[in-house]
Amino acid sequence: MPRGSSSLKIDDRKWQALKRQIPAIRNAAVTVGIQSDAGADENGTPLASIAFWNEQGTNGGGWGGPIPERPFMRDTADQQNDKWSRVANAMISSILAGKREPQAAFSLLGEVAEKDIKAAITSGTWVANSPVTVELKGSSTPLIDSGAMRQAVRYKVTL
């Protein structure tokens, strides 16, 4: 080998693959909750509106008067923040390592958050329904009537 030459060969295929993944996840977002296109209940009321009224509460209206605040999404996000952050970090690492495609990785995060929110609706400790609501609804379980709102919780991945 002539003096000054080297036999070092650089294989930068992994680096090139990594660089291709970064634009795919730069603006990635996972939205979890009841989306605007979730449909309506049996009376035609949009499920997203029902979720909002229960999440935030109302000053009046509702079957039995004002709807108390039952923040099933906010509380769950606060309680699960560390877990969701760990899952997100693991998914980003798996994307950058070439082990998962971005859509699949962020879908896994969405599935975890969706499951947690649905569990909160079912088992959360919420302000009780008013006696009028119990009479009209036939149940004292807050946030659950037909189950349509809980079933409407879903995630959406945007890349």
N, C-alpha and C positions, 0 to 999 in steps of 0.2 A: 504494500500500500504506500503510495507516495506520501512524503512528509507533509503534514498540515491537513491531510484529509481525514475524515472520520468515518467509522462504520455505524455510527448512531443513526437509527431510523426512528422517526417520529410517527406514531399512529395516533392521529387526533380524531378518529371517528367518534369516540364517546363525547369528546368536547363539542364536536359539530352537532351531534344529536342533542346534547344538552342545550346548546344555543337555539336549536329549532323549537324546543319545548317552551322556552321562556315567553315568547310572544303569545303562545296559546293560553298561558295562565296569567298573563300580566293584568288583564281586566276581568278575570273570572269572578263570578258571583254565584252564591247559592241563596236563593230566596225561599224561605219556608213559612208557611202559614196558609191562610185561605185566600187564594188568588181571586182576582176580580171576575174571572170566567168560571168560577166554581158552580154556578147554577143557583137555583132558588129552592126554597122550601115548598111544601104543598100549598101554601097560600100565595106563592109568587114573590115572596120577599127574598132578595138576594142573600145568599149565605154569607157573603163578605160583609154585608151590612149587619147581619145578626151577630157575626163574630166581633165586629167593631163595637157594637153597643154593649156586648158582654165584656169585652176587653177593657173598655174605657168607662162603662157605666153611662147612665142617662139621668137627666134631671126630671124627666116625666115620661109618660107613655108606658109602653110595655103592657103585658097582660094584667099585671097586678100593681101597676104604678111604676115608679122609677126602677130602672134596672141597676142593681148595685154593681160596682166594679168587680170583675172577676178576671184578673189579668193572666189568663192561662198561657199566653205567648210570652209576655214580658217576664213574668216570674220564672218560666221555664228557661228562657234565655239567660237570665241572671244566675239561676241555680246550676245550669249546665255549661256555663261559659268555659270553665277550665277543661271539661271533657271535650267540648266541641273544638276548642283551640288545639288540644292534643291530637284529635282526629284530623283536623285541617293540616297541621304541621306534618303528620305522618303521611297524609295523602300527597302533599306537595313534595315531600322527600321521595315518595315512591314514583311520582311523575318524573322528577329530575334524575332519578336513578334508572329511568326507562322501564320500570316494572309495571306501571299502569298508564293507560291513556288518560288525558285530563277529564274527559266526560265521565268515564267510569269512576275515577278517583273522587271527583266532586259529587257524583251521584251517591257514593257511599256516605259522604258527609251529610248530604240531604236526607238520606234514609234514616240516619241516626237521629237527626234533629226532628224529623217528622214523627218518628216513633216516640220520642220524648214528649213532644207537644200533645200527641194523642193520649199518652198515658196521663198527662197532667189533667186533661179534660175529664177523663174517666175517674181518676183517683184523687184529684186535688181537693183541698179543704176550702170550699167556697162558701160565701154568704148564702144562707138558706133561701129557697124560694119563698115568696110571700104566700100566705094562705089562699089568696085569690088565684095565683099562678098554679099552686098545687091543685086546686079545684078544677081549673080549666085544662091543665096539662095532664092531670091524673098521676103526677109523680112529684116527689119532693127533691129529686136529684137535679141540682143546678147544672147547666150547660148541656144536658142530655134531654132531648125530647124524642125525635125520631132517630137520632144518630147521624143525620145528614151533615151537620156541621162538623162533627168529629171526622167523618169519612172524607170530608172535603179538604182536610188538612193535607197538603202535599208540598213537595219541593220543586224548584225549577232551577236548572243550571244554565247560566249564561256564560259563554266563552267568547 
